[in-house]
Amino acid sequence: MDLPGITLLTKLLATILPFSSDWRFGDRASVQRTTCLSLRSRLHLENTTIIDISYVPGGSKVPPLGTCTTTANVNVPLCRVQFFTNTSDQSSVHAEAWLPDEWHGRFLGLGNGGLGGCIDYDGLDYGAVLHFATVGSNNGHDGHSGSVFLNRPEVINDFAFRAIHVEAVIGKQIAEAYYGRPHDKAYFLGCSTGGRQGTQAALKFPVDFDGILAGAPATDWNHLLHWAGMLSRHIGAPNPASSPAYIPFRLWKVVAEEVLNQCDAVDGVLDGIITEPDACDFRPQSLLCRGDAIVADTCLSPPQVEALQKIYSPLHANGRLVYPRYDPGAEASPGSIITFNGRFPSTPGDWFKYTVLNDTEFDFRDYGHEQLALMDKINPGGISTFDGDLSAFRDRGGKFLTYHGRMDPVIASGNSKRLYDLVEATLGTLDGFYRLFLIPGMDHCLGGRGASNFGQLGTWTNAVNDSSHNILLALVDWVEGGIEPDTITGTTADGKSTRVHCRYPATSVWDGNAFVCS
């Protein structure tokens, strides 16, 4: 799509100057570069300072904002706008807008991950390649540490709910100034913390986006972090040397092999993938060492087996469910070391120290359910994000699409079922606006043994560029064409095989030749 006025300008030049059509086509980049750089004098945005504006040719590498990465790829020609917006007198959001030459009238906002204040540069490139005007922010701070939250409630507010709203509001204004007209539809793309941000946007700012793609959403945030902390505590963190329950990481391979031994065939196929972890009744007692002698690296002690019993059971506190169980099969993911390395995980640790307690010296040997009660009471920034009332987003025609890997070692996939069921209990039938896809064999957001590439994040997850194989494009078809996504086809990392993934509550069933939805 040409920028407004560019087609008219080139036609006018062609009538008064003896240039060939090849010149007119080649000069388009020059015209767009001029239009891009003119934004320096034309952009006047509330509470916003422009850091830099540049026109970037396709195939370039550019230096990023912040400390999270050293370089960013730009695969298509675009106008790059770097800016920050003051969100209070104590906080600001740094962001970038990537405005591709070929624009299809769509806006795309991007999420973040973990506690990170990292602009998603892969997402910026991915959105621009697919012709979205794309904006990503640093979530209100720089870097991965939660120490930035200490005694800074406004920075917490940016992280909890405000940064995505800022990038939507300011980003749309920048896109309109550049292209000369408003966007047609607005979308959001994120996973993990990004999935929570997308859910929060639907709850708090239902007019910001027409379609939201929220992968592996970190919803029920306080309970998620407590669950992750308690998983580590079950095996003796943060002092594993003194705990008989500690399971060295080399033994998790033994656990993973036994999980598959018991549950791989439940779905009808021995393929190293547990299609439905909730159908796996894993019995860790089978790993118990027999007799008086404990054979190193082949079996587990009674305290270790007891720890596994806790890990693979739902977490309860004071008689109520706190969080679903760890998915059998997820222990085989390399990411499981984050939880089972003997240390208290950094994300819940930082969140509790720097936002809940404001106590940098807290001893996590004292961590337990009473800390959960405190997190629930304070709920910093209203971050919980566990509310079934998406009626405002639904009623304006919004579409909410989400997915979750069934061997996710960071966020239990059962929590996405739990959120879906909560919204359904609140609003009734959800088919018209909310769909969840559960992805067998996928790790956290991407990767894993399964058919885990379906366009959910960057170009590396986009094996096939059509809406049946690309969940972002499927969301576009749903929003703009009313085509409801019943399945999404994923591709394995080697590109050699595919699998159809089903929308919940449909199940994936082996029919003797392939998995089908039932």
SETOR-528900 format. One line per 10 residues: number of its first residue (from 1); for each residue z, x, y of C-alpha. Coordinates in nm, 2 decimals, decimal comma. Layout:
<atoms>
NUM = Z X Y | ...
</atoms>
This chain:
<atoms>
1 = 0,00 0,00 0,00 | -0,10 0,14 0,34 | 0,15 0,17 0,62 | 0,10 -0,10 0,88 | -0,15 0,02 1,13 | -0,27 0,32 0,93 | -0,57 0,14 0,78 | -0,67 0,00 1,12 | -0,63 0,35 1,28 | -0,85 0,52 1,02
11 = -1,12 0,26 1,05 | -1,12 0,29 1,42 | -1,15 0,67 1,40 | -1,44 0,63 1,16 | -1,63 0,42 1,41 | -1,60 0,68 1,70 | -1,59 1,01 1,51 | -1,85 1,15 1,27 | -1,60 1,21 0,99 | -1,67 1,14 0,62
21 = -1,47 0,91 0,41 | -1,33 1,21 0,24 | -1,18 1,33 0,57 | -1,03 0,99 0,63 | -0,86 0,99 0,29 | -0,74 1,35 0,33 | -0,60 1,28 0,67 | -0,37 1,01 0,55 | -0,09 1,26 0,48 | -0,12 1,39 0,83
31 = -0,09 1,04 0,98 | 0,21 0,96 0,76 | 0,37 1,29 0,85 | 0,33 1,20 1,22 | 0,48 0,85 1,15 | 0,76 1,01 0,96 | 0,86 1,26 1,22 | 0,84 1,00 1,49 | 1,15 0,84 1,34 | 1,35 1,12 1,51
41 = 1,30 0,93 1,84 | 1,28 0,58 1,70 | 1,59 0,55 1,48 | 1,90 0,42 1,65 | 2,14 0,29 1,39 | 2,50 0,17 1,43 | 2,76 0,43 1,36 | 2,49 0,65 1,21 | 2,38 1,01 1,29 | 2,05 1,14 1,17
51 = 2,09 1,48 1,01 | 1,73 1,56 0,95 | 1,39 1,40 0,90 | 1,10 1,57 0,72 | 0,78 1,49 0,55 | 0,77 1,64 0,20 | 0,45 1,69 0,00 | 0,45 1,60 -0,37 | 0,54 1,88 -0,61 | 0,80 2,03 -0,38
61 = 1,16 2,14 -0,42 | 1,41 2,07 -0,14 | 1,77 2,18 -0,07 | 2,02 1,90 -0,12 | 2,30 1,77 0,09 | 2,65 1,86 -0,05 | 2,76 2,10 -0,32 | 2,68 1,92 -0,64 | 2,34 2,07 -0,70 | 2,13 2,36 -0,57
71 = 1,78 2,20 -0,56 | 1,60 1,87 -0,58 | 1,25 1,79 -0,71 | 1,01 1,58 -0,51 | 0,72 1,46 -0,72 | 0,54 1,24 -0,48 | 0,47 1,28 -0,10 | 0,74 1,11 0,11 | 0,93 1,09 0,42 | 1,29 1,22 0,38
81 = 1,56 1,09 0,61 | 1,91 1,25 0,58 | 2,19 1,08 0,76 | 2,56 1,00 0,77 | 2,73 0,68 0,87 | 3,09 0,66 1,00 | 3,28 0,40 0,80 | 3,60 0,44 1,00 | 3,75 0,70 1,23 | 3,86 0,89 0,92
91 = 3,57 0,85 0,68 | 3,19 0,87 0,65 | 2,91 0,83 0,40 | 2,64 1,09 0,37 | 2,31 0,97 0,23 | 1,93 1,02 0,20 | 1,64 0,78 0,22 | 1,32 0,89 0,03 | 1,03 0,68 0,15 | 0,71 0,74 -0,06
101 = 0,36 0,72 0,09 | 0,27 0,46 -0,17 | 0,52 0,18 -0,12 | 0,52 -0,15 -0,31 | 0,76 -0,33 -0,07 | 1,07 -0,27 -0,28 | 1,41 -0,11 -0,18 | 1,63 0,07 -0,44 | 1,99 0,17 -0,39 | 2,15 0,43 -0,62
111 = 2,50 0,46 -0,77 | 2,72 0,76 -0,86 | 2,92 0,89 -1,15 | 3,28 0,96 -1,24 | 3,49 1,03 -0,93 | 3,19 1,22 -0,79 | 3,06 1,24 -0,44 | 2,72 1,35 -0,55 | 2,39 1,21 -0,43 | 2,17 1,12 -0,72
121 = 1,86 1,33 -0,65 | 1,70 1,26 -0,98 | 1,73 0,89 -0,90 | 1,58 0,94 -0,56 | 1,28 1,11 -0,72 | 1,26 0,85 -0,99 | 1,26 0,56 -0,74 | 1,00 0,73 -0,52 | 0,77 0,79 -0,82 | 0,79 0,42 -0,90
131 = 0,71 0,34 -0,53 | 1,05 0,22 -0,42 | 1,20 0,31 -0,08 | 1,51 0,47 -0,24 | 1,85 0,55 -0,09 | 2,13 0,75 -0,25 | 2,47 0,83 -0,10 | 2,76 1,07 -0,17 | 3,00 0,78 -0,22 | 3,20 0,89 0,08
141 = 3,30 1,24 -0,02 | 3,15 1,57 -0,15 | 3,20 1,71 -0,50 | 3,36 1,59 -0,83 | 3,73 1,63 -0,76 | 3,96 1,34 -0,68 | 4,17 1,56 -0,45 | 3,97 1,42 -0,16 | 4,15 1,09 -0,20 | 4,50 1,23 -0,13
151 = 4,65 1,03 0,16 | 4,30 0,91 0,27 | 4,28 0,54 0,21 | 3,95 0,50 0,39 | 3,78 0,75 0,17 | 3,92 0,55 -0,13 | 3,77 0,24 0,03 | 3,43 0,41 0,05 | 3,45 0,50 -0,31 | 3,58 0,17 -0,43
161 = 3,34 -0,07 -0,25 | 3,19 0,04 0,08 | 2,95 0,33 0,02 | 2,69 0,12 -0,17 | 2,71 -0,15 0,10 | 2,64 0,11 0,37 | 2,35 0,26 0,19 | 2,20 -0,09 0,14 | 2,24 -0,19 0,50 | 2,14 0,13 0,67
171 = 1,88 0,22 0,41 | 1,69 -0,11 0,46 | 1,69 -0,05 0,84 | 1,54 0,30 0,79 | 1,27 0,17 0,55 | 1,18 -0,11 0,79 | 1,15 0,13 1,08 | 0,92 0,36 0,88 | 0,70 0,10 0,71 | 0,69 -0,14 1,00
181 = 0,81 -0,44 0,80 | 1,11 -0,55 0,60 | 1,13 -0,49 0,23 | 1,03 -0,77 -0,01 | 1,31 -0,73 -0,27 | 1,61 -0,50 -0,31 | 1,74 -0,35 -0,63 | 2,03 -0,13 -0,74 | 2,03 0,13 -1,02 | 2,34 0,30 -1,15
191 = 2,54 0,38 -1,46 | 2,91 0,44 -1,54 | 3,07 0,45 -1,20 | 2,73 0,34 -1,08 | 2,75 0,04 -1,31 | 3,09 -0,05 -1,16 | 2,94 -0,01 -0,81 | 2,66 -0,25 -0,90 | 2,91 -0,50 -1,04 | 3,12 -0,46 -0,73
201 = 2,82 -0,52 -0,51 | 2,74 -0,84 -0,68 | 3,10 -0,95 -0,63 | 3,16 -0,84 -0,27 | 2,82 -0,82 -0,11 | 2,60 -1,07 -0,30 | 2,32 -1,06 -0,05 | 2,27 -0,68 -0,06 | 2,05 -0,68 -0,38 | 1,82 -0,92 -0,55
211 = 1,84 -0,73 -0,88 | 2,11 -0,51 -1,01 | 2,08 -0,27 -1,31 | 2,44 -0,17 -1,40 | 2,46 0,06 -1,71 | 2,78 0,13 -1,90 | 2,98 -0,02 -1,61 | 3,32 0,13 -1,55 | 3,47 -0,21 -1,48 | 3,84 -0,30 -1,52
221 = 3,87 0,05 -1,37 | 4,25 0,09 -1,39 | 4,26 -0,02 -1,75 | 3,97 0,21 -1,84 | 4,14 0,51 -1,69 | 4,47 0,43 -1,86 | 4,29 0,39 -2,20 | 4,12 0,73 -2,16 | 4,46 0,88 -2,07 | 4,63 0,72 -2,37
231 = 4,36 0,83 -2,61 | 4,44 1,19 -2,51 | 4,81 1,12 -2,53 | 4,77 0,99 -2,89 | 4,68 1,35 -2,99 | 4,95 1,52 -2,79 | 4,79 1,59 -2,45 | 4,87 1,76 -2,22 | 5,07 1,98 -2,46 | 4,89 1,98 -2,79
241 = 5,05 2,29 -2,92 | 5,38 2,11 -2,97 | 5,23 1,79 -3,11 | 5,17 1,74 -3,49 | 4,93 1,47 -3,40 | 4,68 1,70 -3,23 | 4,34 1,70 -3,39 | 4,16 2,03 -3,32 | 3,80 1,97 -3,21 | 3,66 2,13 -3,53
251 = 3,82 1,85 -3,73 | 3,65 1,58 -3,53 | 3,33 1,68 -3,72 | 3,52 1,58 -4,04 | 3,63 1,25 -3,88 | 3,27 1,18 -3,77 | 3,13 1,24 -4,12 | 3,39 1,01 -4,27 | 3,31 0,74 -4,01 | 2,94 0,75 -4,11
261 = 3,04 0,77 -4,48 | 3,23 0,44 -4,44 | 3,01 0,25 -4,19 | 2,65 0,39 -4,17 | 2,52 0,16 -4,44 | 2,68 -0,16 -4,29 | 2,36 -0,24 -4,10 | 2,15 -0,18 -4,41 | 2,00 0,16 -4,33 | 2,14 0,51 -4,37
271 = 2,02 0,66 -4,05 | 2,32 0,82 -3,89 | 2,36 0,52 -3,65 | 2,62 0,24 -3,66 | 2,43 -0,06 -3,51 | 2,75 -0,27 -3,46 | 3,06 -0,06 -3,43 | 3,28 -0,37 -3,42 | 3,17 -0,44 -3,78 | 3,30 -0,10 -3,89
281 = 3,65 -0,13 -4,04 | 3,72 0,24 -4,03 | 4,01 0,35 -4,26 | 4,13 0,69 -4,15 | 4,38 0,70 -4,44 | 4,09 0,83 -4,65 | 4,12 1,16 -4,46 | 4,49 1,21 -4,55 | 4,56 1,53 -4,73 | 4,68 1,48 -5,08
291 = 4,98 1,66 -5,23 | 5,20 1,91 -5,06 | 4,93 2,15 -4,95 | 4,71 2,07 -4,65 | 4,36 2,21 -4,69 | 4,24 2,34 -4,36 | 3,94 2,17 -4,20 | 3,89 1,92 -4,48 | 4,17 1,66 -4,43 | 4,43 1,54 -4,19
301 = 4,81 1,53 -4,18 | 5,00 1,19 -4,16 | 5,06 1,23 -3,78 | 4,69 1,30 -3,73 | 4,59 0,99 -3,93 | 4,84 0,78 -3,74 | 4,68 0,91 -3,42 | 4,34 0,80 -3,55 | 4,48 0,45 -3,63 | 4,58 0,42 -3,26
311 = 4,25 0,55 -3,13 | 4,03 0,31 -3,33 | 4,25 0,01 -3,25 | 4,25 -0,19 -2,92 | 4,50 -0,08 -2,67 | 4,79 -0,32 -2,60 | 5,08 -0,30 -2,36 | 5,37 -0,55 -2,35 | 5,19 -0,78 -2,58 | 4,86 -0,80 -2,39
321 = 4,52 -0,65 -2,44 | 4,46 -0,36 -2,21 | 4,13 -0,23 -2,34 | 3,90 -0,24 -2,64 | 3,91 0,02 -2,91 | 3,72 0,35 -2,92 | 3,38 0,28 -3,09 | 3,35 0,43 -3,44 | 3,06 0,67 -3,42 | 3,13 0,78 -3,06
331 = 3,34 1,07 -3,18 | 3,01 1,23 -3,29 | 2,89 1,26 -2,93 | 2,93 1,60 -2,77 | 3,09 1,41 -2,47 | 3,39 1,32 -2,69 | 3,54 1,66 -2,61 | 3,62 1,53 -2,26 | 3,88 1,31 -2,42 | 3,99 1,50 -2,73
341 = 4,02 1,86 -2,61 | 4,40 1,84 -2,58 | 4,42 1,81 -2,21 | 4,48 1,50 -2,00 | 4,13 1,40 -1,88 | 4,05 1,49 -1,53 | 3,92 1,16 -1,41 | 4,23 0,95 -1,49 | 4,45 1,25 -1,40 | 4,30 1,29 -1,06
351 = 4,29 0,92 -0,99 | 4,66 0,88 -1,08 | 4,78 1,18 -0,89 | 4,57 1,15 -0,57 | 4,53 0,77 -0,52 | 4,82 0,60 -0,71 | 5,11 0,83 -0,68 | 5,01 1,07 -0,40 | 5,19 1,33 -0,61 | 5,00 1,64 -0,70
361 = 5,27 1,77 -0,93 | 5,30 1,48 -1,17 | 5,37 1,59 -1,53 | 5,14 1,40 -1,76 | 5,39 1,45 -2,05 | 5,56 1,16 -1,88 | 5,25 0,94 -1,87 | 5,27 0,60 -2,04 | 5,24 0,22 -2,00 | 5,46 0,21 -1,69
371 = 5,20 0,41 -1,51 | 4,94 0,14 -1,59 | 5,17 -0,12 -1,43 | 5,18 0,09 -1,12 | 4,80 0,12 -1,11 | 4,76 -0,26 -1,16 | 5,00 -0,32 -0,87 | 4,85 -0,08 -0,62 | 4,48 -0,12 -0,73 | 4,36 0,13 -0,47
381 = 4,07 0,00 -0,27 | 4,05 -0,31 -0,48 | 3,88 -0,10 -0,74 | 3,95 -0,29 -1,06 | 3,62 -0,47 -1,05 | 3,70 -0,72 -1,33 | 3,63 -1,07 -1,20 | 3,42 -1,34 -1,36 | 3,31 -1,52 -1,05 | 2,96 -1,40 -0,98
391 = 2,86 -1,74 -0,85 | 2,76 -1,62 -0,50 | 2,52 -1,36 -0,65 | 2,39 -1,61 -0,90 | 2,34 -1,90 -0,65 | 2,12 -1,69 -0,42 | 1,89 -1,61 -0,71 | 2,03 -1,26 -0,80 | 1,96 -1,11 -1,14 | 2,22 -0,89 -1,31
401 = 2,10 -0,67 -1,60 | 2,32 -0,43 -1,78 | 2,32 -0,21 -2,09 | 2,57 0,00 -2,29 | 2,54 0,26 -2,56 | 2,72 0,19 -2,89 | 2,83 0,55 -2,93 | 2,95 0,60 -2,57 | 3,25 0,84 -2,58 | 3,36 0,78 -2,23
411 = 3,36 0,40 -2,18 | 3,40 0,17 -2,49 | 3,09 -0,05 -2,53 | 3,33 -0,34 -2,62 | 3,43 -0,35 -2,25 | 3,08 -0,46 -2,15 | 3,11 -0,75 -2,41 | 3,44 -0,83 -2,26 | 3,30 -0,85 -1,90 | 3,01 -1,06 -2,02
421 = 3,25 -1,30 -2,20 | 3,47 -1,32 -1,88 | 3,18 -1,41 -1,66 | 3,06 -1,66 -1,92 | 3,40 -1,82 -1,95 | 3,41 -1,85 -1,57 | 3,06 -1,97 -1,50 | 2,92 -2,11 -1,82 | 2,57 -2,02 -1,95 | 2,45 -1,69 -1,81
431 = 2,09 -1,67 -1,94 | 1,94 -1,75 -1,60 | 2,09 -1,45 -1,42 | 2,30 -1,21 -1,64 | 2,18 -1,02 -1,95 | 2,35 -0,74 -2,15 | 2,17 -0,51 -2,39 | 2,38 -0,31 -2,64 | 2,20 0,01 -2,75 | 2,28 0,15 -3,10
441 = 2,30 0,52 -3,12 | 2,31 0,59 -2,74 | 2,57 0,81 -2,58 | 2,71 0,76 -2,23 | 2,42 0,62 -2,01 | 2,16 0,82 -2,20 | 2,10 1,05 -2,50 | 2,22 1,02 -2,85 | 2,06 0,97 -3,19 | 1,91 0,63 -3,11
451 = 1,61 0,51 -2,92 | 1,79 0,58 -2,59 | 1,50 0,62 -2,35 | 1,40 0,30 -2,17 | 1,37 0,39 -1,81 | 1,74 0,34 -1,73 | 1,80 0,64 -1,51 | 1,55 0,92 -1,42 | 1,20 1,01 -1,53 | 1,34 1,18 -1,85
461 = 1,45 0,84 -1,98 | 1,11 0,68 -1,91 | 0,91 0,75 -2,22 | 0,67 0,46 -2,15 | 0,60 0,32 -1,81 | 0,58 -0,06 -1,86 | 0,84 -0,34 -1,84 | 0,87 -0,38 -2,22 | 0,99 -0,02 -2,24 | 1,14 0,03 -1,90
471 = 1,45 -0,17 -1,81 | 1,42 -0,12 -1,43 | 1,06 -0,25 -1,44 | 1,18 -0,54 -1,66 | 1,44 -0,62 -1,39 | 1,15 -0,62 -1,13 | 0,95 -0,86 -1,35 | 1,26 -1,09 -1,38 | 1,33 -1,10 -1,01 | 0,97 -1,12 -0,89
481 = 0,80 -1,30 -1,17 | 1,06 -1,50 -1,35 | 1,00 -1,32 -1,67 | 1,33 -1,32 -1,86 | 1,39 -1,00 -2,06 | 1,48 -1,10 -2,42 | 1,44 -0,75 -2,56 | 1,39 -0,39 -2,44 | 1,22 -0,13 -2,65 | 1,37 0,22 -2,65
491 = 1,21 0,55 -2,76 | 1,39 0,84 -2,92 | 1,42 1,17 -2,75 | 1,14 1,33 -2,95 | 0,91 1,03 -2,87 | 0,83 0,97 -3,24 | 1,00 0,64 -3,29 | 1,10 0,32 -3,11 | 1,35 0,04 -3,16 | 1,38 -0,30 -3,01
501 = 1,72 -0,36 -2,85 | 1,86 -0,71 -2,83 | 2,04 -0,90 -2,56 | 2,39 -0,99 -2,63 | 2,51 -1,20 -2,81 | 2,20 -1,17 -3,03 | 2,24 -0,91 -3,31 | 2,02 -0,64 -3,44 | 1,93 -0,70 -3,81 | 1,74 -0,49 -4,05
511 = 1,47 -0,70 -4,22 | 1,36 -0,44 -4,47 | 1,11 -0,28 -4,24 | 1,25 -0,27 -3,89 | 1,54 -0,39 -3,68 | 1,48 -0,74 -3,53 | 1,69 -0,96 -3,31 | 1,87 -1,25 -3,46
</atoms>
